[in-house]
Amino acid sequence: MSDKQTMRGVFERPPGSGIFWINYYDRDGRRHREKVGREAVAQEAYLQRRMELKEGKFIAPRSGAGITFKEIAEERTSLKTANLSALSLRADKYRLRGLVKILGTAPVRSLTAQKIEDALNVIALERGVAGSTLNRYRTLASSIFTVAVRNKHMPSNPIAGVTVRPEPSGRIRFLSDAEEKKLRKQIRRDFPERVAEFDLALATGMRRAEEFNLTWAGVDLEQKNLLVMGKGSRGRGPKRRFVPINEQAGKALRALYKISNGSPYVCPRKKREGQRDFSKWFEETVKTAGIPDLHWHDLRHTFASRLVMGGVDIRTVGELLGHSSIQTTMRYAHLSQEHRHQAVETLDRWHQDGTRQNRSPRKVVQVQYHQRRRGTQEA
């Protein structure tokens, strides 16, 4: 590569190496030089420093000023590990590999919103992820840059300029009575040892991870409560919550205890801490039973939908599901409205014109009362 300087303040060292540096002066006249990398990245970094100086956002480089995205990502992971569930940590590490593959060696100060946007587009193509999943990558990148800003490695978090992808409205799929009967029959035939596990999910609405990680130490049949490690607020790790036990759940728990063989875990599939939960047996059963578009999480939707259609108020449903925001529960609200309309429509037959039998009970009583009164007066 030529050692010819293509932009004032950008130079290659050593000549022909393909490694570019930037050179500039701050408001106090102090000279700063930074090793950046590729020429295009160095040019953008130089323009960014000039903009930071102009807007008063410049942070003077010091030891570690050229710290890379990968190094900050590792620091962020070490800070978050204690607060993340095993499942969340695995998801973070998987997404982080995709980000580090593209941005890893770049100094965090050189990363602009456009570069992050480009990286997310590459991930979308390579991994075939949808907009909602891509937003999780964006959130992860934001938390990494937050650490960089807090440690004075960069003046501001560039993620604000990165597009938030549109996400589809929450999918609600729940079992009909006929589908449940059909699926239960298939489970009893192919996986009879899983029936109680299936019943427990329908009776409590627990998340798959909550049920899979539930221990017998968290089961209190006397007080009719389960202590589960639920989904916490973003970045705060798992949250303890109580799940009430009804008759169906109690029956399922007693059946599971009989086959637990001294295991500390309620689910027979769970053998050790950190074990991944595979529900292939359920997927196979659903397919064999011929029930379309049904997943294990839809048992939780079924629990919530039946509560709402049974007249339970939305706020209580949210508490039973362990939702941190009522907005999450509101997606079930339309089910309540439909059943309310069906309820009031049953009154329509009392308001039809026609014979006395079609009149409302109140009108019938009033007619009978006036007839008796008139007869008494005539007598």
Secondary structure, 3 states (H helix, E strand, C coil): CCCCCCECCEEECCCCCCCEEEEEECCCCCEEEEEEECHHHHHHHHHHHHHHHHHCCCCCCCCCCCCEHHHHHHHHHHHHHHHCCHHHHHHHHHHHHHHHHHHCCCEHHHCCHHHHHHHHHHHHHHHCCCHHHHHHHHHHHHHHHHHHHHCCCCCCCHHHHCCCCCCCCCCCCCCCHHHHHHHHHHHHHHCHHHHHHHHHHHHHCCCHHHHHCCEHHHEECCCCEEEEEECCCCCCCCEEEEEECCHHHHHHHHHHHHCCCCCCECCCCCCCCCCCCCCHHHHHHHHHHCCCCCCCHHHHHHHHHHHHHCCCCHHHHHHHHCCCCHHHHHHHHHHHHHHHHHHHHCCHHHECCCCHHHECHHHHHHHHHHHHHHHHHHC
